[in-house]
Amino acid sequence: MNATATVTLAPAGPQHLRALERANKVRLARAELKRNIAVGEIDVASVILECPWEAESMAVGDLLMSQHRWGHTRCRKFLAMVPLSENKTIGSMTDRQRQRLATMLGEGERGRAWGATPWVTDSPTTV
């Protein structure tokens, strides 16, 4: 008989368990990312530009709606200006789309259209 050494690798587990583990890791990382965005620790524009691993397969609508006071309507109106679907993933966006969104979000921080609610009038109410 041949005296060759055989290398046995310990199985990493069934594929479905590895997939569940990976999905849970992504879910937890996204939840943390959304929490940090909601409290203002992380800027959405920087997430769009840098595209961290946890945001690669995340829909741009989900990312935008994690901001304070951003719901479906505001997100849809904002993305209609690009135009871009709410379901577009961050990782599949082109550099041009990323730059455009980041610029538009940056304009909102300086008090333009998206910093305040643009469809609410500032007219005084009569009593």
ABEGO torsion letter per residue (X at the ends): XBABBBBBBBBAEBAAAAAAAAAAAAAAAAAAAAAAAAAGABBAAAAAAAGBAAAAABBAAAAAAABBGBBAAAAAAAAAAOBBBAABBAAABBAAAAAAAAAAAAAAAAGBAAABBAABBABBBBX
